[in-house]
Amino acid sequence: MRLSLQQVSLIRQSVAEVAGANAHVWLFGSRVRDDARGGDVDLLLELDHCVAEPAALAASLATRVSRGMYGRKVDVVLSAPNLAKLPIHSVAMAEGVQL
């Protein structure tokens, strides 16, 4: 995994602040692979409750993490009971690492 301990801590703290302590976050994509270079930070945010404004939640988390990582691009995918399950959810869970 190509994130420092400080970056993992930043992501966990940001998730707790934006989505609550019960939220789970997974890192997936190229940042999971030690042999890859560069790339954005892909996160799956897994929630056990419905989300009224998913776009705002995803944008808020992406912005907080991006600012803490000096502008690094961050993509956030949400998983919640009221949101459609897409193929990216399966990929993120299968290939990702829970932070």
N, CA, C and O atoms as CSV, one atom per row, in Angstrom:
chain,resi,resn,atom,element,x,y,z
A,1,MET,N,N,0.845,-1.169,0.000
A,1,MET,CA,C,0.000,0.000,0.000
A,1,MET,C,C,0.894,1.237,0.000
A,1,MET,O,O,1.844,1.337,0.776
A,2,ARG,N,N,0.568,2.169,-0.884
A,2,ARG,CA,C,1.399,3.357,-1.024
A,2,ARG,C,C,0.767,4.587,-0.364
A,2,ARG,O,O,0.493,5.596,-1.013
A,3,LEU,N,N,0.547,4.466,0.936
A,3,LEU,CA,C,0.145,5.590,1.769
A,3,LEU,C,C,0.988,5.552,3.035
A,3,LEU,O,O,1.292,4.481,3.559
A,4,SER,N,N,1.356,6.711,3.512
A,4,SER,CA,C,2.105,6.768,4.771
A,4,SER,C,C,1.137,6.575,5.945
A,4,SER,O,O,-0.080,6.659,5.780
A,5,LEU,N,N,1.687,6.322,7.110
A,5,LEU,CA,C,0.857,6.201,8.305
A,5,LEU,C,C,0.109,7.496,8.583
A,5,LEU,O,O,-1.032,7.467,9.046
A,6,GLN,N,N,0.736,8.624,8.307
A,6,GLN,CA,C,0.081,9.925,8.491
A,6,GLN,C,C,-1.097,10.082,7.539
A,6,GLN,O,O,-2.140,10.607,7.930
A,7,GLN,N,N,-0.946,9.639,6.306
A,7,GLN,CA,C,-2.024,9.739,5.336
A,7,GLN,C,C,-3.199,8.832,5.720
A,7,GLN,O,O,-4.358,9.224,5.589
A,8,VAL,N,N,-2.896,7.628,6.193
A,8,VAL,CA,C,-3.950,6.714,6.648
A,8,VAL,C,C,-4.689,7.335,7.826
A,8,VAL,O,O,-5.916,7.273,7.891
A,9,SER,N,N,-3.959,7.926,8.746
A,9,SER,CA,C,-4.565,8.577,9.901
A,9,SER,C,C,-5.451,9.740,9.468
A,9,SER,O,O,-6.550,9.912,9.995
A,10,LEU,N,N,-4.987,10.525,8.530
A,10,LEU,CA,C,-5.764,11.636,7.988
A,10,LEU,C,C,-7.077,11.134,7.392
A,10,LEU,O,O,-8.135,11.713,7.637
A,11,ILE,N,N,-7.006,10.063,6.614
A,11,ILE,CA,C,-8.212,9.508,5.982
A,11,ILE,C,C,-9.183,9.010,7.038
A,11,ILE,O,O,-10.375,9.308,6.971
A,12,ARG,N,N,-8.694,8.262,8.002
A,12,ARG,CA,C,-9.566,7.745,9.069
A,12,ARG,C,C,-10.234,8.877,9.842
A,12,ARG,O,O,-11.435,8.828,10.108
A,13,GLN,N,N,-9.465,9.883,10.198
A,13,GLN,CA,C,-10.008,11.016,10.942
A,13,GLN,C,C,-11.048,11.764,10.108
A,13,GLN,O,O,-12.097,12.148,10.626
A,14,SER,N,N,-10.767,11.969,8.837
A,14,SER,CA,C,-11.695,12.665,7.955
A,14,SER,C,C,-12.997,11.887,7.814
A,14,SER,O,O,-14.078,12.476,7.817
A,15,VAL,N,N,-12.899,10.571,7.692
A,15,VAL,CA,C,-14.098,9.730,7.594
A,15,VAL,C,C,-14.933,9.856,8.856
A,15,VAL,O,O,-16.151,10.015,8.778
A,16,ALA,N,N,-14.302,9.788,10.007
A,16,ALA,CA,C,-15.033,9.900,11.273
A,16,ALA,C,C,-15.739,11.247,11.386
A,16,ALA,O,O,-16.881,11.313,11.843
A,17,GLU,N,N,-15.070,12.313,10.975
A,17,GLU,CA,C,-15.649,13.645,11.068
A,17,GLU,C,C,-16.810,13.846,10.093
A,17,GLU,O,O,-17.809,14.477,10.435
A,18,VAL,N,N,-16.677,13.313,8.890
A,18,VAL,CA,C,-17.683,13.530,7.849
A,18,VAL,C,C,-18.827,12.528,7.932
A,18,VAL,O,O,-19.984,12.888,7.715
A,19,ALA,N,N,-18.511,11.263,8.246
A,19,ALA,CA,C,-19.520,10.197,8.148
A,19,ALA,C,C,-19.836,9.509,9.467
A,19,ALA,O,O,-20.774,8.715,9.532
A,20,GLY,N,N,-19.088,9.790,10.504
A,20,GLY,CA,C,-19.341,9.177,11.797
A,20,GLY,C,C,-18.409,8.017,12.094
A,20,GLY,O,O,-17.735,7.488,11.211
A,21,ALA,N,N,-18.392,7.642,13.350
A,21,ALA,CA,C,-17.457,6.615,13.829
A,21,ALA,C,C,-17.762,5.219,13.307
A,21,ALA,O,O,-16.873,4.368,13.295
A,22,ASN,N,N,-18.989,4.959,12.876
A,22,ASN,CA,C,-19.356,3.626,12.402
A,22,ASN,C,C,-19.053,3.397,10.930
A,22,ASN,O,O,-19.235,2.286,10.431
A,23,ALA,N,N,-18.598,4.416,10.232
A,23,ALA,CA,C,-18.277,4.279,8.812
A,23,ALA,C,C,-16.980,3.494,8.636
A,23,ALA,O,O,-16.078,3.554,9.472
A,24,HIS,N,N,-16.910,2.765,7.539
A,24,HIS,CA,C,-15.700,2.010,7.189
A,24,HIS,C,C,-15.165,2.560,5.879
A,24,HIS,O,O,-15.938,2.944,5.001
A,25,VAL,N,N,-13.855,2.598,5.745
A,25,VAL,CA,C,-13.255,3.114,4.524
A,25,VAL,C,C,-12.252,2.107,3.985
A,25,VAL,O,O,-11.490,1.490,4.730
A,26,TRP,N,N,-12.276,1.962,2.668
A,26,TRP,CA,C,-11.397,1.041,1.956
A,26,TRP,C,C,-10.587,1.827,0.934
A,26,TRP,O,O,-11.123,2.694,0.244
A,27,LEU,N,N,-9.310,1.527,0.837
A,27,LEU,CA,C,-8.446,2.064,-0.208
A,27,LEU,C,C,-8.416,1.027,-1.321
A,27,LEU,O,O,-8.205,-0.158,-1.065
A,28,PHE,N,N,-8.626,1.472,-2.555
A,28,PHE,CA,C,-8.537,0.543,-3.685
A,28,PHE,C,C,-7.876,1.264,-4.855
A,28,PHE,O,O,-7.563,2.451,-4.763
A,29,GLY,N,N,-7.670,0.561,-5.930
A,29,GLY,CA,C,-7.030,1.158,-7.097
A,29,GLY,C,C,-5.518,1.047,-7.023
A,29,GLY,O,O,-4.972,0.201,-6.315
A,30,SER,N,N,-4.853,1.922,-7.771
A,30,SER,CA,C,-3.397,1.821,-7.918
A,30,SER,C,C,-2.635,2.054,-6.613
A,30,SER,O,O,-1.521,1.551,-6.464
A,31,ARG,N,N,-3.196,2.794,-5.675
A,31,ARG,CA,C,-2.489,3.057,-4.413
A,31,ARG,C,C,-2.342,1.812,-3.536
A,31,ARG,O,O,-1.542,1.807,-2.600
A,32,VAL,N,N,-3.095,0.771,-3.829
A,32,VAL,CA,C,-2.967,-0.484,-3.080
A,32,VAL,C,C,-1.740,-1.258,-3.557
A,32,VAL,O,O,-1.137,-2.019,-2.799
A,33,ARG,N,N,-1.386,-1.056,-4.807
A,33,ARG,CA,C,-0.289,-1.820,-5.404
A,33,ARG,C,C,1.057,-1.131,-5.176
A,33,ARG,O,O,1.254,0.019,-5.569
A,34,ASP,N,N,1.971,-1.848,-4.538
A,34,ASP,CA,C,3.297,-1.292,-4.258
A,34,ASP,C,C,4.133,-1.112,-5.523
A,34,ASP,O,O,5.055,-0.296,-5.539
A,35,ASP,N,N,3.827,-1.856,-6.576
A,35,ASP,CA,C,4.611,-1.778,-7.805
A,35,ASP,C,C,4.137,-0.665,-8.739
A,35,ASP,O,O,4.800,-0.387,-9.738
A,36,ALA,N,N,3.019,-0.028,-8.443
A,36,ALA,CA,C,2.488,1.050,-9.282
A,36,ALA,C,C,3.155,2.372,-8.914
A,36,ALA,O,O,3.830,2.483,-7.890
A,37,ARG,N,N,2.952,3.366,-9.769
A,37,ARG,CA,C,3.517,4.692,-9.519
A,37,ARG,C,C,2.411,5.721,-9.688
A,37,ARG,O,O,1.487,5.540,-10.481
A,38,GLY,N,N,2.521,6.805,-8.926
A,38,GLY,CA,C,1.568,7.906,-9.065
A,38,GLY,C,C,0.150,7.473,-8.751
A,38,GLY,O,O,-0.079,6.543,-7.977
A,39,GLY,N,N,-0.783,8.153,-9.357
A,39,GLY,CA,C,-2.181,7.797,-9.226
A,39,GLY,C,C,-2.900,8.566,-8.138
A,39,GLY,O,O,-2.298,9.080,-7.196
A,40,ASP,N,N,-4.204,8.625,-8.303
A,40,ASP,CA,C,-5.030,9.293,-7.311
A,40,ASP,C,C,-5.322,8.347,-6.154
A,40,ASP,O,O,-4.874,7.200,-6.147
A,41,VAL,N,N,-6.067,8.832,-5.190
A,41,VAL,CA,C,-6.448,8.037,-4.030
A,41,VAL,C,C,-7.912,7.660,-4.214
A,41,VAL,O,O,-8.781,8.532,-4.240
A,42,ASP,N,N,-8.185,6.376,-4.342
A,42,ASP,CA,C,-9.543,5.873,-4.521
A,42,ASP,C,C,-10.036,5.290,-3.212
A,42,ASP,O,O,-9.418,4.378,-2.661
A,43,LEU,N,N,-11.154,5.814,-2.709
A,43,LEU,CA,C,-11.709,5.377,-1.436
A,43,LEU,C,C,-13.143,4.890,-1.611
A,43,LEU,O,O,-13.928,5.485,-2.350
A,44,LEU,N,N,-13.467,3.819,-0.933
A,44,LEU,CA,C,-14.847,3.347,-0.821
A,44,LEU,C,C,-15.273,3.625,0.609
A,44,LEU,O,O,-14.659,3.132,1.555
A,45,LEU,N,N,-16.315,4.408,0.765
A,45,LEU,CA,C,-16.865,4.724,2.076
A,45,LEU,C,C,-18.112,3.871,2.266
A,45,LEU,O,O,-19.096,4.018,1.541
A,46,GLU,N,N,-18.058,2.983,3.246
A,46,GLU,CA,C,-19.139,2.044,3.512
A,46,GLU,C,C,-19.915,2.499,4.753
A,46,GLU,O,O,-19.354,2.638,5.840
A,47,LEU,N,N,-21.219,2.726,4.562
A,47,LEU,CA,C,-22.080,3.222,5.631
A,47,LEU,C,C,-23.188,2.228,5.925
A,47,LEU,O,O,-23.649,1.517,5.032
A,48,ASP,N,N,-23.615,2.182,7.185
A,48,ASP,CA,C,-24.706,1.270,7.554
A,48,ASP,C,C,-26.051,1.986,7.635
A,48,ASP,O,O,-27.042,1.395,8.064
A,49,HIS,N,N,-26.092,3.243,7.230
A,49,HIS,CA,C,-27.332,4.016,7.257
A,49,HIS,C,C,-27.547,4.702,5.902
A,49,HIS,O,O,-26.607,4.864,5.123
A,50,CYS,N,N,-28.766,5.094,5.638
A,50,CYS,CA,C,-29.102,5.771,4.387
A,50,CYS,C,C,-28.470,7.162,4.343
A,50,CYS,O,O,-28.248,7.794,5.376
A,51,VAL,N,N,-28.190,7.614,3.142
A,51,VAL,CA,C,-27.558,8.909,2.932
A,51,VAL,C,C,-28.504,9.786,2.117
A,51,VAL,O,O,-28.898,9.424,1.008
A,52,ALA,N,N,-28.866,10.941,2.675
A,52,ALA,CA,C,-29.793,11.844,1.995
A,52,ALA,C,C,-29.125,12.586,0.833
A,52,ALA,O,O,-29.742,12.794,-0.211
A,53,GLU,N,N,-27.867,12.980,1.018
A,53,GLU,CA,C,-27.160,13.742,-0.007
A,53,GLU,C,C,-25.797,13.098,-0.290
A,53,GLU,O,O,-24.769,13.574,0.192
A,54,PRO,N,N,-25.799,12.013,-1.074
A,54,PRO,CA,C,-24.545,11.281,-1.304
A,54,PRO,C,C,-23.465,12.098,-2.009
A,54,PRO,O,O,-22.286,11.969,-1.680
A,55,ALA,N,N,-23.844,12.930,-2.964
A,55,ALA,CA,C,-22.829,13.713,-3.683
A,55,ALA,C,C,-22.127,14.687,-2.737
A,55,ALA,O,O,-20.911,14.860,-2.809
A,56,ALA,N,N,-22.887,15.314,-1.862
A,56,ALA,CA,C,-22.295,16.260,-0.911
A,56,ALA,C,C,-21.370,15.547,0.072
A,56,ALA,O,O,-20.302,16.059,0.407
A,57,LEU,N,N,-21.778,14.376,0.529
A,57,LEU,CA,C,-20.948,13.603,1.456
A,57,LEU,C,C,-19.635,13.187,0.795
A,57,LEU,O,O,-18.564,13.352,1.378
A,58,ALA,N,N,-19.719,12.649,-0.421
A,58,ALA,CA,C,-18.518,12.217,-1.141
A,58,ALA,C,C,-17.596,13.401,-1.417
A,58,ALA,O,O,-16.380,13.294,-1.260
A,59,ALA,N,N,-18.170,14.523,-1.826
A,59,ALA,CA,C,-17.362,15.709,-2.119
A,59,ALA,C,C,-16.688,16.245,-0.858
A,59,ALA,O,O,-15.529,16.659,-0.900
A,60,SER,N,N,-17.400,16.237,0.246
A,60,SER,CA,C,-16.837,16.722,1.509
A,60,SER,C,C,-15.638,15.883,1.941
A,60,SER,O,O,-14.603,16.422,2.334
A,61,LEU,N,N,-15.785,14.564,1.865
A,61,LEU,CA,C,-14.682,13.687,2.240
A,61,LEU,C,C,-13.505,13.855,1.284
A,61,LEU,O,O,-12.360,13.962,1.723
A,62,ALA,N,N,-13.780,13.878,-0.015
A,62,ALA,CA,C,-12.710,14.025,-1.008
A,62,ALA,C,C,-11.942,15.325,-0.801
A,62,ALA,O,O,-10.717,15.354,-0.914
A,63,THR,N,N,-12.662,16.395,-0.498
A,63,THR,CA,C,-12.024,17.699,-0.295
A,63,THR,C,C,-11.127,17.693,0.935
A,63,THR,O,O,-9.996,18.177,0.882
A,64,ARG,N,N,-11.623,17.148,2.039
A,64,ARG,CA,C,-10.821,17.105,3.276
A,64,ARG,C,C,-9.536,16.304,3.079
A,64,ARG,O,O,-8.452,16.736,3.472
A,65,VAL,N,N,-9.674,15.142,2.470
A,65,VAL,CA,C,-8.488,14.293,2.277
A,65,VAL,C,C,-7.525,14.939,1.284
A,65,VAL,O,O,-6.314,14.937,1.506
A,66,SER,N,N,-8.043,15.480,0.212
A,66,SER,CA,C,-7.199,16.127,-0.791
A,66,SER,C,C,-6.405,17.289,-0.187
A,66,SER,O,O,-5.211,17.430,-0.448
A,67,ARG,N,N,-7.062,18.107,0.610
A,67,ARG,CA,C,-6.361,19.229,1.248
A,67,ARG,C,C,-5.261,18.739,2.187
A,67,ARG,O,O,-4.177,19.319,2.244
A,68,GLY,N,N,-5.549,17.676,2.913
A,68,GLY,CA,C,-4.556,17.122,3.829
A,68,GLY,C,C,-3.399,16.445,3.123
A,68,GLY,O,O,-2.338,16.228,3.710
A,69,MET,N,N,-3.613,16.108,1.841
A,69,MET,CA,C,-2.560,15.457,1.059
A,69,MET,C,C,-2.017,16.403,-0.014
A,69,MET,O,O,-1.562,15.969,-1.073
A,70,TYR,N,N,-2.074,17.700,0.282
A,70,TYR,CA,C,-1.477,18.728,-0.569
A,70,TYR,C,C,-2.004,18.716,-2.005
A,70,TYR,O,O,-1.242,18.869,-2.960
A,71,GLY,N,N,-3.321,18.532,-2.140
A,71,GLY,CA,C,-3.951,18.627,-3.451
A,71,GLY,C,C,-4.021,17.342,-4.253
A,71,GLY,O,O,-4.470,17.349,-5.399
A,72,ARG,N,N,-3.582,16.240,-3.665
A,72,ARG,CA,C,-3.666,14.951,-4.376
A,72,ARG,C,C,-5.125,14.689,-4.737
A,72,ARG,O,O,-6.017,14.936,-3.926
A,73,LYS,N,N,-5.372,14.194,-5.941
A,73,LYS,CA,C,-6.732,13.888,-6.388
A,73,LYS,C,C,-7.281,12.710,-5.590
A,73,LYS,O,O,-6.606,11.695,-5.418
A,74,VAL,N,N,-8.511,12.855,-5.107
A,74,VAL,CA,C,-9.175,11.828,-4.305
A,74,VAL,C,C,-10.539,11.545,-4.891
A,74,VAL,O,O,-11.329,12.465,-5.105
A,75,ASP,N,N,-10.825,10.280,-5.154
A,75,ASP,CA,C,-12.137,9.845,-5.622
A,75,ASP,C,C,-12.802,9.054,-4.510
A,75,ASP,O,O,-12.165,8.210,-3.880
A,76,VAL,N,N,-14.082,9.320,-4.262
A,76,VAL,CA,C,-14.822,8.637,-3.211
A,76,VAL,C,C,-16.041,7.962,-3.822
A,76,VAL,O,O,-16.827,8.590,-4.532
A,77,VAL,N,N,-16.185,6.674,-3.536
A,77,VAL,CA,C,-17.361,5.894,-3.925
A,77,VAL,C,C,-18.103,5.562,-2.630
A,77,VAL,O,O,-17.491,5.146,-1.647
A,78,LEU,N,N,-19.414,5.745,-2.636
A,78,LEU,CA,C,-20.212,5.482,-1.437
A,78,LEU,C,C,-20.966,4.165,-1.548
A,78,LEU,O,O,-21.431,3.781,-2.621
A,79,SER,N,N,-21.073,3.493,-0.430
A,79,SER,CA,C,-21.901,2.295,-0.305
A,79,SER,C,C,-22.808,2.519,0.899
A,79,SER,O,O,-22.334,2.682,2.023
A,80,ALA,N,N,-24.124,2.526,0.650
A,80,ALA,CA,C,-25.113,2.729,1.708
A,80,ALA,C,C,-26.379,1.966,1.330
A,80,ALA,O,O,-26.594,1.672,0.154
A,81,PRO,N,N,-27.213,1.643,2.308
A,81,PRO,CA,C,-28.419,0.843,2.024
A,81,PRO,C,C,-29.339,1.431,0.957
A,81,PRO,O,O,-30.001,0.676,0.245
A,82,ASN,N,N,-29.398,2.746,0.826
A,82,ASN,CA,C,-30.302,3.363,-0.142
A,82,ASN,C,C,-29.655,3.687,-1.482
A,82,ASN,O,O,-30.292,4.297,-2.340
A,83,LEU,N,N,-28.414,3.294,-1.673
A,83,LEU,CA,C,-27.715,3.585,-2.920
A,83,LEU,C,C,-27.548,2.320,-3.750
A,83,LEU,O,O,-27.377,1.224,-3.215
A,84,ALA,N,N,-27.601,2.492,-5.063
A,84,ALA,CA,C,-27.449,1.359,-5.980
A,84,ALA,C,C,-26.059,0.757,-5.862
A,84,ALA,O,O,-25.071,1.473,-5.696
A,85,LYS,N,N,-25.994,-0.562,-5.948
A,85,LYS,CA,C,-24.712,-1.273,-5.965
A,85,LYS,C,C,-24.232,-1.329,-7.413
A,85,LYS,O,O,-24.967,-1.750,-8.307
A,86,LEU,N,N,-23.012,-0.906,-7.628
A,86,LEU,CA,C,-22.420,-0.879,-8.957
A,86,LEU,C,C,-21.232,-1.828,-8.999
A,86,LEU,O,O,-20.734,-2.232,-7.948
A,87,PRO,N,N,-20.767,-2.195,-10.192
A,87,PRO,CA,C,-19.600,-3.082,-10.287
A,87,PRO,C,C,-18.367,-2.557,-9.542
A,87,PRO,O,O,-17.572,-3.350,-9.037
A,88,ILE,N,N,-18.201,-1.240,-9.469
A,88,ILE,CA,C,-17.042,-0.673,-8.768
A,88,ILE,C,C,-17.043,-1.049,-7.294
A,88,ILE,O,O,-15.976,-1.171,-6.691
A,89,HIS,N,N,-18.212,-1.235,-6.704
A,89,HIS,CA,C,-18.288,-1.640,-5.303
A,89,HIS,C,C,-17.660,-3.020,-5.099
A,89,HIS,O,O,-16.918,-3.232,-4.140
A,90,SER,N,N,-17.954,-3.944,-5.993
A,90,SER,CA,C,-17.388,-5.294,-5.900
A,90,SER,C,C,-15.879,-5.274,-6.094
A,90,SER,O,O,-15.148,-5.973,-5.392
A,91,VAL,N,N,-15.419,-4.483,-7.034
A,91,VAL,CA,C,-13.979,-4.368,-7.303
A,91,VAL,C,C,-13.274,-3.797,-6.074
A,91,VAL,O,O,-12.245,-4.318,-5.644
A,92,ALA,N,N,-13.829,-2.731,-5.517
A,92,ALA,CA,C,-13.200,-2.078,-4.357
A,92,ALA,C,C,-13.113,-3.028,-3.161
A,92,ALA,O,O,-12.096,-3.061,-2.469
A,93,MET,N,N,-14.162,-3.792,-2.917
A,93,MET,CA,C,-14.167,-4.718,-1.795
A,93,MET,C,C,-13.222,-5.897,-2.029
A,93,MET,O,O,-12.570,-6.364,-1.096
A,94,ALA,N,N,-13.148,-6.375,-3.263
A,94,ALA,CA,C,-12.312,-7.541,-3.580
A,94,ALA,C,C,-10.832,-7.190,-3.595
A,94,ALA,O,O,-10.004,-7.974,-3.131
A,95,GLU,N,N,-10.493,-6.024,-4.122
A,95,GLU,CA,C,-9.094,-5.658,-4.315
A,95,GLU,C,C,-8.586,-4.653,-3.280
A,95,GLU,O,O,-7.383,-4.415,-3.179
A,96,GLY,N,N,-9.495,-4.073,-2.520
A,96,GLY,CA,C,-9.126,-2.999,-1.617
A,96,GLY,C,C,-8.587,-3.468,-0.288
A,96,GLY,O,O,-8.593,-4.654,0.042
A,97,VAL,N,N,-8.118,-2.479,0.468
A,97,VAL,CA,C,-7.583,-2.700,1.811
A,97,VAL,C,C,-8.377,-1.791,2.756
A,97,VAL,O,O,-8.482,-0.584,2.539
A,98,GLN,N,N,-8.927,-2.394,3.800
A,98,GLN,CA,C,-9.662,-1.580,4.750
A,98,GLN,C,C,-8.680,-0.788,5.605
A,98,GLN,O,O,-7.705,-1.334,6.122
A,99,LEU,N,N,-8.950,0.494,5.744
A,99,LEU,CA,C,-8.065,1.365,6.521
A,99,LEU,C,C,-8.579,1.504,7.934
A,99,LEU,O,O,-7.970,2.199,8.747
